[in-house]
């Protein structure tokens, strides 16, 4: 991978989908090598009780991050009620920038 960017995705699993089904979809995608997709490295992937989660990824571009979302929604339409992705910086880089350094 060349120059990479960090992205944070905040998501909410549809509460009508049982946790077991969500786990089955995740297992299928990861065990078959369908996710993470080529060009995307998962730095952290967390879920809390109630189905809210966050994924931190390292990718060369937003297109690959978009493809990642498509992979999940194609695997199970309606899986998420919320899926928001944004570029992020580590705090140790953001603080000096915010201070004008």
DSSP file (Angstrom, degrees, kcal/mol; ACC not computed):
  #  RESIDUE AA STRUCTURE BP1 BP2  ACC     N-H-->O    O-->H-N    N-H-->O    O-->H-N    TCO  KAPPA ALPHA  PHI   PSI    X-CA   Y-CA   Z-CA
    1    1 A X              0   0    0      0, 0.0     3,-0.1     0, 0.0    58,-0.0   0.000 360.0 360.0 360.0 142.6    0.0    0.0    0.0
    2    2 A X        -     0   0    0      1,-0.3     2,-0.3     0, 0.0     0, 0.0   0.434 360.0  -8.5 -84.9-134.5    1.2    3.5   -0.8
    3    3 A X  S    S-     0   0    0     57,-0.1    -1,-0.3     1,-0.0     2,-0.3  -0.495  79.5-160.1 -66.3 127.5    0.2    6.7    1.1
    4    4 A X        -     0   0    0     -2,-0.3     2,-0.3    -3,-0.1    56,-0.2  -0.765  14.5-156.7-116.6 158.5   -2.5    5.7    3.5
    5    5 A X  E     -A   59   0A   0     54,-3.2    54,-2.9    -2,-0.3     2,-0.4  -0.948  19.6-123.9-127.7 149.2   -5.2    7.5    5.4
    6    6 A X  E     -AB  58  88A   0     82,-0.6    82,-2.3    -2,-0.3     2,-0.4  -0.773  27.0-170.8 -92.2 139.8   -7.1    6.5    8.5
    7    7 A X  E     -AB  57  87A   0     50,-2.7    50,-2.6    -2,-0.4     2,-0.5  -0.979  11.1-152.5-128.5 143.0  -10.9    6.3    8.4
    8    8 A X  E     -AB  56  86A   0     78,-3.1    78,-2.2    -2,-0.4     2,-0.5  -0.969   9.2-166.8-114.3 128.9  -13.3    5.8   11.3
    9    9 A X  E     -AB  55  85A   0     46,-2.8    46,-2.4    -2,-0.5     2,-0.5  -0.971   2.0-165.0-116.2 123.5  -16.7    4.2   10.6
   10   10 A X  E     +AB  54  84A   0     74,-2.8    74,-2.9    -2,-0.5     2,-0.3  -0.920  21.4 172.0-104.9 129.6  -19.4    4.4   13.2
   11   11 A X  E     -AB  53  83A   0     42,-2.4    42,-2.8    -2,-0.5     2,-0.4  -0.925  28.1-151.2-140.0 161.3  -22.2    2.0   12.6
   12   12 A X  E     -AB  52  82A   0     70,-2.3    69,-2.8    -2,-0.3    70,-1.2  -0.989  22.0-133.6-134.0 122.3  -25.4    0.6   14.1
   13   13 A X  E     - B   0  80A   0     38,-2.6    67,-0.3    -2,-0.4     2,-0.2  -0.528  37.2 -98.3 -72.9 140.6  -26.6   -2.9   13.4
   14   14 A X    >   -     0   0    0     65,-3.4     3,-2.1    -2,-0.2    -1,-0.1  -0.437  29.6-140.4 -58.2 121.5  -30.3   -3.1   12.6
   15   15 A X  T 3  S+     0   0    0      1,-0.3    -1,-0.2    -2,-0.2     4,-0.1   0.641  97.7  66.2 -66.0 -12.4  -31.9   -4.2   15.9
   16   16 A X  T 3  S+     0   0    0      2,-0.1     2,-0.6    63,-0.0    -1,-0.3   0.591  85.8  82.7 -82.2  -9.1  -34.3   -6.5   14.1
   17   17 A X  S <  S-     0   0    0     -3,-2.1     5,-0.1    62,-0.1    -4,-0.0  -0.853  87.9-122.1 -97.5 120.8  -31.4   -8.7   13.0
   18   18 A X    >>  -     0   0    0     -2,-0.6     4,-1.9     1,-0.1     3,-0.7  -0.250  18.0-118.6 -61.6 145.6  -30.4  -11.2   15.7
   19   19 A X  H 3> S+     0   0    0      1,-0.2     4,-2.5     2,-0.2     5,-0.2   0.842 114.1  58.8 -51.4 -37.0  -26.8  -11.0   16.9
   20   20 A X  H 3> S+     0   0    0      1,-0.2     4,-2.1     2,-0.2    -1,-0.2   0.903 105.4  48.4 -62.2 -40.4  -26.2  -14.6   15.7
   21   21 A X  H <> S+     0   0    0     -3,-0.7     4,-2.3     2,-0.2    -1,-0.2   0.902 110.3  51.2 -67.0 -40.8  -27.1  -13.6   12.2
   22   22 A X  H  X S+     0   0    0     -4,-1.9     4,-2.5     1,-0.2    -2,-0.2   0.924 110.8  49.3 -59.7 -44.4  -24.8  -10.6   12.3
   23   23 A X  H  X S+     0   0    0     -4,-2.5     4,-2.7     1,-0.2    -2,-0.2   0.880 108.9  52.8 -63.5 -38.4  -22.0  -12.9   13.5
   24   24 A X  H  X S+     0   0    0     -4,-2.1     4,-2.5     2,-0.2    -1,-0.2   0.907 110.0  47.6 -64.0 -41.9  -22.7  -15.3   10.7
   25   25 A X  H  X S+     0   0    0     -4,-2.3     4,-2.5     2,-0.2     5,-0.2   0.938 114.0  47.3 -63.8 -46.5  -22.4  -12.5    8.1
   26   26 A X  H  X S+     0   0    0     -4,-2.5     4,-2.5     1,-0.2     5,-0.3   0.911 112.7  49.3 -61.4 -43.1  -19.2  -11.3    9.6
   27   27 A X  H  X S+     0   0    0     -4,-2.7     4,-2.9     1,-0.2     5,-0.3   0.920 110.8  49.8 -63.0 -43.9  -17.8  -14.8    9.8
   28   28 A X  H  X S+     0   0    0     -4,-2.5     4,-1.7     1,-0.2     6,-0.3   0.934 113.2  45.7 -61.9 -46.4  -18.7  -15.5    6.2
   29   29 A X  H  <>S+     0   0    0     -4,-2.5     5,-2.2     1,-0.2     6,-1.5   0.917 119.5  39.8 -64.7 -43.2  -17.1  -12.3    4.9
   30   30 A X  H ><5S+     0   0    0     -4,-2.5     3,-1.0    -5,-0.2    -2,-0.2   0.899 115.0  49.7 -76.2 -39.9  -13.9  -12.7    6.9
   31   31 A X  H 3<5S+     0   0    0     -4,-2.9    -1,-0.2    -5,-0.3    -2,-0.2   0.814 112.5  48.1 -71.1 -28.1  -13.4  -16.4    6.5
   32   32 A X  T 3<5S-     0   0    0     -4,-1.7    -1,-0.3    -5,-0.3    -2,-0.2   0.427 113.9-117.0 -89.1   1.3  -13.8  -16.2    2.7
   33   33 A X  T < 5S+     0   0    0     -3,-1.0    -3,-0.2     2,-0.2     3,-0.1   0.715  80.7 123.9  72.3  20.3  -11.4  -13.3    2.5
   34   34 A X      < +     0   0    0     -5,-2.2     2,-0.3    -6,-0.3    -4,-0.2   0.710  59.1  73.7 -84.4 -21.1  -14.1  -11.0    1.2
   35   35 A X  S    S+     0   0    0     -6,-1.5    -1,-0.3     1,-0.2    -2,-0.2  -0.983  82.8  37.4-146.7 135.3  -13.5   -8.5    4.0
   36   36 A X  S    S-     0   0    0     -2,-0.3    -1,-0.2     4,-0.1     3,-0.1   0.498  96.3-137.7 -69.6 151.7  -11.4   -6.5    4.6
   37   37 A X    >   -     0   0    0     -2,-0.2     3,-2.0     1,-0.2    -2,-0.1  -0.298  32.7 -75.2 -76.6 164.4  -11.2   -5.8    0.9
   38   38 A X  T 3  S+     0   0    0      1,-0.3    -1,-0.2    -4,-0.1     3,-0.1  -0.351 121.8  27.7 -58.3 134.3   -7.9   -5.4   -0.9
   39   39 A X  T 3  S+     0   0    0      1,-0.2    21,-0.9    -3,-0.1     2,-0.5   0.340 103.4  94.8  93.9  -5.7   -6.4   -2.0   -0.2
   40   40 A X  E <   -C   59   0A   0     -3,-2.0     2,-0.5    19,-0.2    19,-0.2  -0.978  52.6-167.3-123.7 125.9   -8.0   -1.7    3.3
   41   41 A X  E     -C   58   0A   0     17,-2.7    17,-2.8    -2,-0.5     2,-0.6  -0.943  20.2-134.2-109.2 128.8   -6.3   -2.7    6.5
   42   42 A X  E     +C   57   0A   0     -2,-0.5    15,-0.2    15,-0.2     3,-0.1  -0.737  24.7 176.2 -84.0 119.7   -8.5   -3.0    9.6
   43   43 A X  E    S-     0   0A   0     13,-2.9     2,-0.3    -2,-0.6    14,-0.2   0.811  71.9  -3.2 -89.4 -37.5   -6.7   -1.3   12.5
   44   44 A X  E     -C   56   0A   0     12,-1.8    12,-3.0     2,-0.0    -1,-0.4  -0.977  56.1-172.8-156.9 145.1   -9.6   -1.8   15.0
   45   45 A X  E     +C   55   0A   0     -2,-0.3     2,-0.4    10,-0.2    10,-0.2  -0.913  19.1 170.7-145.8 110.3  -13.1   -3.3   14.9
   46   46 A X  E     -C   54   0A   0      8,-2.9     8,-2.0    -2,-0.4     2,-0.4  -0.938  14.7-174.4-131.5 144.1  -15.3   -3.0   17.9
   47   47 A X  E     -C   53   0A   0     -2,-0.4     2,-0.3     6,-0.2     6,-0.2  -0.991  10.5-155.9-134.6 144.3  -19.0   -3.7   18.7
   48   48 A X    >   -     0   0    0      4,-3.2     3,-2.1    -2,-0.4     4,-0.4  -0.751  40.3 -76.3-113.7 163.3  -20.8   -2.9   21.9
   49   49 A X  T 3  S+     0   0    0     -2,-0.3     3,-0.3     1,-0.3    -1,-0.1  -0.344 121.2  39.9 -54.8 137.5  -24.0   -4.5   23.4
   50   50 A X  T 3  S-     0   0    0      1,-0.2    -1,-0.3    -3,-0.0   -37,-0.0   0.283 125.8 -86.3  99.3  -9.4  -26.9   -3.2   21.5
   51   51 A X  S <  S+     0   0    0     -3,-2.1   -38,-2.6     1,-0.3     2,-0.3   0.587  82.0 137.6  89.5  10.9  -25.2   -3.4   18.1
   52   52 A X  E     +A   12   0A   0     -4,-0.4    -4,-3.2    -3,-0.3    -1,-0.3  -0.700  28.3 164.5 -86.7 145.0  -23.3   -0.1   18.0
   53   53 A X  E     -AC  11  47A   0    -42,-2.8   -42,-2.4    -2,-0.3     2,-0.3  -0.952  30.9-145.1-153.3 172.1  -19.8   -0.3   16.7
   54   54 A X  E     -AC  10  46A   0     -8,-2.0    -8,-2.9    -2,-0.3     2,-0.4  -0.997   8.8-165.7-142.1 139.8  -16.7    1.4   15.3
   55   55 A X  E     -AC   9  45A   0    -46,-2.4   -46,-2.8    -2,-0.3     2,-0.5  -0.996   5.7-158.9-126.6 130.5  -14.2    0.3   12.7
   56   56 A X  E     -AC   8  44A   0    -12,-3.0   -13,-2.9    -2,-0.4   -12,-1.8  -0.946  20.6-180.0-107.6 124.4  -10.9    2.0   12.2
   57   57 A X  E     -AC   7  42A   0    -50,-2.6   -50,-2.7    -2,-0.5     2,-0.5  -0.884  26.0-143.8-125.7 156.6   -9.3    1.3    8.8
   58   58 A X  E     +AC   6  41A   0    -17,-2.8   -17,-2.7    -2,-0.3     2,-0.3  -0.984  35.7 161.2-117.9 119.0   -6.2    2.3    7.0
   59   59 A X  E     -AC   5  40A   0    -54,-2.9   -54,-3.2    -2,-0.5   -19,-0.2  -0.956  47.7-130.5-141.9 156.5   -6.8    2.8    3.2
   60   60 A X  S    S-     0   0    0    -21,-0.9     2,-0.3    -2,-0.3    -1,-0.1   0.771  90.0  -1.3 -75.3 -27.2   -5.1    4.4    0.3
   61   61 A X     >  -     0   0    0    -22,-0.2     4,-1.1   -56,-0.1     3,-0.3  -0.982  68.9-105.7-159.5 165.8   -8.3    6.2   -0.8
   62   62 A X  H  > S+     0   0    0     -2,-0.3     4,-2.4     1,-0.2     5,-0.2   0.755 110.0  68.7 -69.2 -25.2  -12.0    6.7   -0.1
   63   63 A X  H  > S+     0   0    0      1,-0.2     4,-2.4     2,-0.2    -1,-0.2   0.916 100.0  47.8 -61.1 -43.1  -13.0    4.5   -3.0
   64   64 A X  H  > S+     0   0    0     -3,-0.3     4,-1.7     1,-0.2    -1,-0.2   0.875 110.6  51.8 -66.1 -36.0  -11.7    1.4   -1.2
   65   65 A X  H  X S+     0   0    0     -4,-1.1     4,-1.6     2,-0.2    -1,-0.2   0.890 109.2  50.8 -66.3 -38.4  -13.5    2.4    1.9
   66   66 A X  H  X S+     0   0    0     -4,-2.4     4,-2.3     1,-0.2    -2,-0.2   0.918 107.6  52.7 -63.0 -44.2  -16.7    2.8   -0.1
   67   67 A X  H  X S+     0   0    0     -4,-2.4     4,-2.2     1,-0.2    -1,-0.2   0.848 103.9  58.1 -60.2 -33.9  -16.2   -0.7   -1.6
   68   68 A X  H  X S+     0   0    0     -4,-1.7     4,-1.6     2,-0.2    -1,-0.2   0.929 106.3  47.5 -61.4 -45.3  -15.9   -2.0    2.0
   69   69 A X  H  X S+     0   0    0     -4,-1.6     4,-2.6     1,-0.2     5,-0.2   0.920 109.8  53.3 -60.9 -44.3  -19.4   -0.6    2.8
   70   70 A X  H  X S+     0   0    0     -4,-2.3     4,-2.6     1,-0.2     5,-0.3   0.888 103.4  57.9 -59.0 -39.2  -20.8   -2.2   -0.4
   71   71 A X  H  X S+     0   0    0     -4,-2.2     4,-1.6     1,-0.2    -1,-0.2   0.924 110.6  42.3 -56.9 -46.3  -19.3   -5.6    0.6
   72   72 A X  H  X S+     0   0    0     -4,-1.6     4,-1.7     2,-0.2    -2,-0.2   0.923 115.2  47.8 -68.1 -44.9  -21.3   -5.5    3.9
   73   73 A X  H  < S+     0   0    0     -4,-2.6    -2,-0.2     1,-0.2    -1,-0.2   0.827 112.4  49.4 -70.8 -29.4  -24.6   -4.2    2.4
   74   74 A X  H  < S+     0   0    0     -4,-2.6     3,-0.4    -5,-0.2    -1,-0.2   0.860 108.2  54.4 -71.7 -34.8  -24.5   -6.7   -0.5
   75   75 A X  H  < S+     0   0    0     -4,-1.6    -2,-0.2    -5,-0.3    -1,-0.2   0.854 133.5   2.6 -67.3 -34.2  -23.9   -9.5    2.0
   76   76 A X  S >< S-     0   0    0     -4,-1.7     3,-1.8    -5,-0.1    -1,-0.3  -0.624  77.1-145.0-155.0  90.5  -26.9   -8.6    4.0
   77   77 A X  T 3  S+     0   0    0     -3,-0.4    -3,-0.1     1,-0.3    -4,-0.1  -0.280  89.4  23.3 -55.7 138.0  -29.1   -5.7    2.8
   78   78 A X  T 3  S+     0   0    0      2,-0.1    -1,-0.3    -5,-0.0   -64,-0.2   0.542  81.4 129.7  83.6   6.6  -30.6   -3.8    5.7
   79   79 A X    <   +     0   0    0     -3,-1.8   -65,-3.4    -7,-0.1     2,-0.4   0.879  67.2  46.6 -61.8 -38.5  -27.8   -4.9    8.1
   80   80 A X  E     -B   13   0A   0    -67,-0.3   -67,-0.2    -4,-0.2     3,-0.1  -0.834  49.9-172.9-110.6 143.1  -27.1   -1.3    9.2
   81   81 A X  E    S+     0   0A   0    -69,-2.8     2,-0.3    -2,-0.4   -68,-0.1   0.578  89.3  22.8 -97.6 -17.5  -29.4    1.4   10.3
   82   82 A X  E     +B   12   0A   0    -70,-1.2   -70,-2.3     2,-0.0    -1,-0.3  -0.984  60.8 167.6-147.8 137.3  -26.5    3.8   10.5
   83   83 A X  E     +B   11   0A   0     -2,-0.3     2,-0.5   -72,-0.2   -72,-0.2  -0.790  10.8 170.9-153.4 103.0  -23.1    3.7    8.7
   84   84 A X  E     -B   10   0A   0    -74,-2.9   -74,-2.8    -2,-0.3     2,-0.4  -0.971   8.6-171.4-125.3 123.9  -21.0    6.9    8.8
   85   85 A X  E     +B    9   0A   0     -2,-0.5     2,-0.3   -76,-0.2   -76,-0.2  -0.922  10.5 164.5-117.7 138.4  -17.4    7.0    7.6
   86   86 A X  E     -B    8   0A   0    -78,-2.2   -78,-3.1    -2,-0.4     2,-0.1  -0.994  39.2-104.4-147.8 150.4  -15.0    9.9    8.0
   87   87 A X  E     -B    7   0A   0     -2,-0.3     2,-0.3   -80,-0.2   -80,-0.3  -0.488  43.1-171.4 -71.5 147.3  -11.2   10.5    7.7
   88   88 A X  E     -B    6   0A   0    -82,-2.3   -82,-0.6    -2,-0.1     2,-0.3  -0.923  16.7-147.4-136.9 162.1   -9.4   10.8   11.0
   89   89 A X        -     0   0    0     -2,-0.3     2,-0.1   -84,-0.1   -84,-0.0  -0.949  34.0-101.3-123.8 147.8   -6.0   11.7   12.4
   90   90 A X    >>  -     0   0    0     -2,-0.3     4,-2.1     1,-0.1     3,-1.9  -0.439  37.1-118.0 -61.2 144.9   -4.3   10.4   15.5
   91   91 A X  H 3> S+     0   0    0      1,-0.3     4,-2.7     2,-0.2     5,-0.2   0.847 113.1  63.6 -56.3 -35.7   -4.6   12.9   18.3
   92   92 A X  H 34 S+     0   0    0      1,-0.2     4,-0.4     2,-0.2    -1,-0.3   0.717 110.9  38.4 -65.7 -17.7   -0.9   13.4   18.5
   93   93 A X  H <> S+     0   0    0     -3,-1.9     4,-1.3     2,-0.1    -2,-0.2   0.779 115.8  51.4 -94.5 -36.2   -1.0   14.7   14.9
   94   94 A X  H  X S+     0   0    0     -4,-2.1     4,-2.6     1,-0.2    -2,-0.2   0.857 101.9  60.1 -70.8 -36.0   -4.2   16.7   15.3
   95   95 A X  H  X S+     0   0    0     -4,-2.7     4,-1.4     1,-0.2    -1,-0.2   0.952 106.6  44.1 -62.3 -51.5   -3.2   18.6   18.4
   96   96 A X  H  4>S+     0   0    0     -4,-0.4     5,-3.0    -5,-0.2    -1,-0.2   0.901 113.9  51.9 -60.3 -38.0   -0.2   20.4   16.9
   97   97 A X  H ><5S+     0   0    0     -4,-1.3     3,-1.5     1,-0.2    -1,-0.2   0.923 108.8  50.4 -61.8 -42.7   -2.2   21.2   13.7
   98   98 A X  H 3<5S+     0   0    0     -4,-2.6    -1,-0.2     1,-0.3    -2,-0.2   0.771 108.4  53.1 -65.9 -25.5   -4.9   22.7   15.9
   99   99 A X  T 3<5S-     0   0    0     -4,-1.4    -1,-0.3    -5,-0.2    -2,-0.2   0.365 120.4-109.5 -90.6   3.6   -2.3   24.8   17.7
  100  100 A X  T < 5       0   0    0     -3,-1.5    -3,-0.2    -4,-0.2    -2,-0.1   0.725 360.0 360.0  78.3  22.6   -1.0   26.1   14.4
  101  101 A X      <       0   0    0     -5,-3.0    -4,-0.2    -6,-0.2    -5,-0.1   0.425 360.0 360.0-100.7 360.0    2.3   24.2   14.5
